[in-house]
Every structure is written in C-alpha cells, then in structure tokens.
Amino acid sequence: MSRVFALAVRRGYIADNPLRRLDARELPRGQAKDMPRVLDRDEIARLLEAASARYVPLLATGVFAGPRAMELLGSDKF
C-alpha cells in the first residue's frame, strides 16, 4: 500500500502518504507462510522418468519454470 500511496503523492493525487503517519506497531505485518517442499535433482529425474510421455512437457514446465498450478493448467477454476 505504501508504494501505491507514494505513487499517488508523486503524481499529485494526494498531498501525503497516510501510511507514514502510522506508528511502527500499527503497520500491518505479513504472515509467514509455509514454504512448499522443493524436489531435489534426483527426485525431479525420477518424476520425469516415471511420467507418461503425455505429461512430461507439463511436468517439466512446472518443475523448471515454477508457475502456480492454475497458471500451469491454464485454469481459473482450480
């Protein structure tokens, strides 16, 4: 939000960034999320070897490009 307000100040839409008036303890804190488990090289190789030829391009794209599942599947109804 701060960057959005800073842009609005630079463009003259607002006079100042209201978030700058907040005390540090009033600022929102991001929540730590559990990181997903990442496959190592051997696991990736075994996955691609075990997959049927039909799914290897999809799996390889997912492993090496790192898209979200919905991006990889081209769906917004996951």
Distance bins in CASP14 RR format, pairs under 12 A and 6 or more apart:
PFRMAT RR
TARGET T0000
AUTHOR 0000-0000-0000
RMODE 2
METHOD distances of the structure
MODEL  1
1 7 0 0 0 0 0 1 0 0 0 0 0
1 8 0 0 0 0 0 1 0 0 0 0 0
1 17 0 0 0 0 1 0 0 0 0 0 0
1 18 0 0 0 0 1 0 0 0 0 0 0
1 19 1 0 0 1 0 0 0 0 0 0 0
1 20 0 0 0 0 0 1 0 0 0 0 0
1 22 0 0 0 0 0 1 0 0 0 0 0
1 27 0 0 0 0 1 0 0 0 0 0 0
1 28 0 0 0 0 1 0 0 0 0 0 0
2 8 0 0 0 0 0 1 0 0 0 0 0
2 9 0 0 0 0 0 1 0 0 0 0 0
2 16 0 0 0 0 0 1 0 0 0 0 0
2 17 1 0 0 1 0 0 0 0 0 0 0
2 18 0 0 0 0 1 0 0 0 0 0 0
2 19 1 0 1 0 0 0 0 0 0 0 0
2 20 1 0 0 1 0 0 0 0 0 0 0
2 21 0 0 0 0 0 1 0 0 0 0 0
2 22 0 0 0 0 1 0 0 0 0 0 0
2 27 0 0 0 0 1 0 0 0 0 0 0
2 28 0 0 0 0 0 1 0 0 0 0 0
3 9 0 0 0 0 0 1 0 0 0 0 0
3 10 0 0 0 0 0 1 0 0 0 0 0
3 17 0 0 0 0 1 0 0 0 0 0 0
3 19 0 0 0 0 1 0 0 0 0 0 0
4 10 0 0 0 0 0 1 0 0 0 0 0
4 11 0 0 0 0 0 1 0 0 0 0 0
4 13 0 0 0 0 0 1 0 0 0 0 0
4 14 0 0 0 0 0 1 0 0 0 0 0
4 17 0 0 0 0 1 0 0 0 0 0 0
4 18 0 0 0 0 0 1 0 0 0 0 0
4 19 0 0 0 0 1 0 0 0 0 0 0
5 11 0 0 0 0 0 1 0 0 0 0 0
5 12 0 0 0 0 0 1 0 0 0 0 0
5 13 0 0 0 0 1 0 0 0 0 0 0
5 14 1 0 0 1 0 0 0 0 0 0 0
5 15 0 0 0 0 0 1 0 0 0 0 0
5 16 0 0 0 0 1 0 0 0 0 0 0
5 17 1 0 1 0 0 0 0 0 0 0 0
5 18 1 0 0 1 0 0 0 0 0 0 0
5 19 1 0 1 0 0 0 0 0 0 0 0
5 20 0 0 0 0 1 0 0 0 0 0 0
5 21 0 0 0 0 0 1 0 0 0 0 0
5 22 0 0 0 0 0 1 0 0 0 0 0
6 12 0 0 0 0 0 1 0 0 0 0 0
6 13 0 0 0 0 0 1 0 0 0 0 0
6 14 0 0 0 0 1 0 0 0 0 0 0
6 16 0 0 0 0 1 0 0 0 0 0 0
6 17 1 0 1 0 0 0 0 0 0 0 0
6 18 0 0 0 0 0 1 0 0 0 0 0
6 19 0 0 0 0 1 0 0 0 0 0 0
6 20 0 0 0 0 1 0 0 0 0 0 0
7 13 0 0 0 0 1 0 0 0 0 0 0
7 14 0 0 0 0 1 0 0 0 0 0 0
7 17 0 0 0 0 1 0 0 0 0 0 0
8 14 1 0 1 0 0 0 0 0 0 0 0
8 15 0 0 0 0 1 0 0 0 0 0 0
8 16 0 0 0 0 1 0 0 0 0 0 0
8 17 1 0 0 1 0 0 0 0 0 0 0
8 18 0 0 0 0 1 0 0 0 0 0 0
8 19 0 0 0 0 0 1 0 0 0 0 0
9 15 1 0 0 1 0 0 0 0 0 0 0
9 16 1 0 0 1 0 0 0 0 0 0 0
9 17 1 0 1 0 0 0 0 0 0 0 0
9 18 0 0 0 0 1 0 0 0 0 0 0
9 19 0 0 0 0 0 1 0 0 0 0 0
9 20 0 0 0 0 1 0 0 0 0 0 0
10 16 0 0 0 0 0 1 0 0 0 0 0
10 17 0 0 0 0 1 0 0 0 0 0 0
14 20 0 0 0 0 0 1 0 0 0 0 0
15 21 0 0 0 0 0 1 0 0 0 0 0
18 26 0 0 0 0 0 1 0 0 0 0 0
18 27 0 0 0 0 0 1 0 0 0 0 0
19 26 0 0 0 0 1 0 0 0 0 0 0
19 27 1 0 0 1 0 0 0 0 0 0 0
19 28 0 0 0 0 1 0 0 0 0 0 0
20 26 0 0 0 0 0 1 0 0 0 0 0
20 27 0 0 0 0 0 1 0 0 0 0 0
21 27 0 0 0 0 0 1 0 0 0 0 0
22 28 0 0 0 0 1 0 0 0 0 0 0
36 66 0 0 0 0 0 1 0 0 0 0 0
36 68 0 0 0 0 0 1 0 0 0 0 0
36 69 0 0 0 0 0 1 0 0 0 0 0
37 43 0 0 0 0 1 0 0 0 0 0 0
38 44 0 0 0 0 1 0 0 0 0 0 0
38 63 0 0 0 0 1 0 0 0 0 0 0
38 66 0 0 0 0 0 1 0 0 0 0 0
39 45 0 0 0 0 1 0 0 0 0 0 0
39 46 0 0 0 0 1 0 0 0 0 0 0
39 47 1 0 0 1 0 0 0 0 0 0 0
39 48 0 0 0 0 0 1 0 0 0 0 0
39 59 0 0 0 0 0 1 0 0 0 0 0
39 62 0 0 0 0 0 1 0 0 0 0 0
39 63 1 0 0 1 0 0 0 0 0 0 0
39 64 0 0 0 0 0 1 0 0 0 0 0
39 66 0 0 0 0 0 1 0 0 0 0 0
40 46 0 0 0 0 1 0 0 0 0 0 0
40 47 0 0 0 0 0 1 0 0 0 0 0
40 63 0 0 0 0 0 1 0 0 0 0 0
41 47 0 0 0 0 0 1 0 0 0 0 0
41 48 0 0 0 0 0 1 0 0 0 0 0
41 63 0 0 0 0 0 1 0 0 0 0 0
41 64 0 0 0 0 0 1 0 0 0 0 0
42 48 0 0 0 0 0 1 0 0 0 0 0
42 49 0 0 0 0 0 1 0 0 0 0 0
43 49 0 0 0 0 0 1 0 0 0 0 0
43 50 0 0 0 0 0 1 0 0 0 0 0
43 59 0 0 0 0 0 1 0 0 0 0 0
43 63 0 0 0 0 1 0 0 0 0 0 0
44 50 0 0 0 0 0 1 0 0 0 0 0
44 51 0 0 0 0 0 1 0 0 0 0 0
44 56 0 0 0 0 0 1 0 0 0 0 0
44 59 0 0 0 0 1 0 0 0 0 0 0
44 60 0 0 0 0 1 0 0 0 0 0 0
44 62 0 0 0 0 0 1 0 0 0 0 0
44 63 1 0 1 0 0 0 0 0 0 0 0
44 64 0 0 0 0 1 0 0 0 0 0 0
44 66 0 0 0 0 0 1 0 0 0 0 0
45 51 0 0 0 0 0 1 0 0 0 0 0
45 56 0 0 0 0 0 1 0 0 0 0 0
45 59 0 0 0 0 0 1 0 0 0 0 0
45 60 0 0 0 0 0 1 0 0 0 0 0
45 63 0 0 0 0 0 1 0 0 0 0 0
46 59 0 0 0 0 0 1 0 0 0 0 0
46 63 0 0 0 0 0 1 0 0 0 0 0
47 55 0 0 0 0 1 0 0 0 0 0 0
47 56 0 0 0 0 1 0 0 0 0 0 0
47 58 0 0 0 0 0 1 0 0 0 0 0
47 59 1 0 0 1 0 0 0 0 0 0 0
47 60 0 0 0 0 1 0 0 0 0 0 0
47 62 0 0 0 0 0 1 0 0 0 0 0
47 63 1 0 0 1 0 0 0 0 0 0 0
47 64 0 0 0 0 0 1 0 0 0 0 0
48 55 0 0 0 0 1 0 0 0 0 0 0
48 56 1 0 1 0 0 0 0 0 0 0 0
48 57 0 0 0 0 0 1 0 0 0 0 0
48 58 0 0 0 0 0 1 0 0 0 0 0
48 59 1 0 0 1 0 0 0 0 0 0 0
48 60 1 0 0 1 0 0 0 0 0 0 0
48 61 0 0 0 0 0 1 0 0 0 0 0
48 62 0 0 0 0 0 1 0 0 0 0 0
48 63 1 0 0 1 0 0 0 0 0 0 0
48 64 0 0 0 0 0 1 0 0 0 0 0
49 55 0 0 0 0 0 1 0 0 0 0 0
49 56 0 0 0 0 1 0 0 0 0 0 0
49 59 0 0 0 0 0 1 0 0 0 0 0
49 60 0 0 0 0 0 1 0 0 0 0 0
50 56 0 0 0 0 1 0 0 0 0 0 0
50 59 0 0 0 0 1 0 0 0 0 0 0
51 57 0 0 0 0 1 0 0 0 0 0 0
51 58 0 0 0 0 1 0 0 0 0 0 0
51 59 1 0 1 0 0 0 0 0 0 0 0
51 60 0 0 0 0 1 0 0 0 0 0 0
51 62 0 0 0 0 0 1 0 0 0 0 0
51 63 0 0 0 0 0 1 0 0 0 0 0
52 58 0 0 0 0 0 1 0 0 0 0 0
52 59 0 0 0 0 1 0 0 0 0 0 0
53 59 0 0 0 0 0 1 0 0 0 0 0
53 60 0 0 0 0 0 1 0 0 0 0 0
55 61 0 0 0 0 0 1 0 0 0 0 0
55 62 0 0 0 0 0 1 0 0 0 0 0
55 63 0 0 0 0 0 1 0 0 0 0 0
55 72 0 0 0 0 0 1 0 0 0 0 0
55 73 0 0 0 0 0 1 0 0 0 0 0
56 62 0 0 0 0 0 1 0 0 0 0 0
56 63 0 0 0 0 0 1 0 0 0 0 0
56 64 0 0 0 0 0 1 0 0 0 0 0
57 63 0 0 0 0 0 1 0 0 0 0 0
57 64 0 0 0 0 0 1 0 0 0 0 0
57 65 0 0 0 0 0 1 0 0 0 0 0
57 72 0 0 0 0 0 1 0 0 0 0 0
58 64 0 0 0 0 0 1 0 0 0 0 0
58 65 0 0 0 0 0 1 0 0 0 0 0
58 67 0 0 0 0 0 1 0 0 0 0 0
58 69 0 0 0 0 0 1 0 0 0 0 0
58 71 0 0 0 0 0 1 0 0 0 0 0
58 72 1 0 0 1 0 0 0 0 0 0 0
58 73 0 0 0 0 1 0 0 0 0 0 0
58 74 0 0 0 0 0 1 0 0 0 0 0
59 65 0 0 0 0 0 1 0 0 0 0 0
59 66 0 0 0 0 0 1 0 0 0 0 0
59 67 0 0 0 0 0 1 0 0 0 0 0
59 69 0 0 0 0 0 1 0 0 0 0 0
59 72 0 0 0 0 1 0 0 0 0 0 0
59 73 0 0 0 0 0 1 0 0 0 0 0
60 66 0 0 0 0 0 1 0 0 0 0 0
60 67 0 0 0 0 0 1 0 0 0 0 0
60 72 0 0 0 0 0 1 0 0 0 0 0
61 67 1 0 0 1 0 0 0 0 0 0 0
61 69 0 0 0 0 0 1 0 0 0 0 0
61 71 0 0 0 0 1 0 0 0 0 0 0
61 72 1 0 0 1 0 0 0 0 0 0 0
61 73 0 0 0 0 0 1 0 0 0 0 0
61 74 0 0 0 0 0 1 0 0 0 0 0
62 68 0 0 0 0 1 0 0 0 0 0 0
62 69 0 0 0 0 1 0 0 0 0 0 0
62 71 0 0 0 0 1 0 0 0 0 0 0
62 72 1 0 1 0 0 0 0 0 0 0 0
62 73 0 0 0 0 0 1 0 0 0 0 0
63 72 0 0 0 0 0 1 0 0 0 0 0
64 72 0 0 0 0 0 1 0 0 0 0 0
65 71 0 0 0 0 1 0 0 0 0 0 0
65 72 0 0 0 0 1 0 0 0 0 0 0
66 72 1 0 0 1 0 0 0 0 0 0 0
67 73 0 0 0 0 1 0 0 0 0 0 0
67 74 0 0 0 0 1 0 0 0 0 0 0
67 75 0 0 0 0 0 1 0 0 0 0 0
68 74 0 0 0 0 1 0 0 0 0 0 0
68 75 0 0 0 0 0 1 0 0 0 0 0
68 76 0 0 0 0 0 1 0 0 0 0 0
68 78 0 0 0 0 1 0 0 0 0 0 0
69 75 0 0 0 0 1 0 0 0 0 0 0
69 76 0 0 0 0 0 1 0 0 0 0 0
69 77 0 0 0 0 0 1 0 0 0 0 0
69 78 1 0 0 1 0 0 0 0 0 0 0
70 76 1 0 0 1 0 0 0 0 0 0 0
70 77 0 0 0 0 1 0 0 0 0 0 0
70 78 1 0 1 0 0 0 0 0 0 0 0
71 78 0 0 0 0 1 0 0 0 0 0 0
72 78 0 0 0 0 1 0 0 0 0 0 0
END
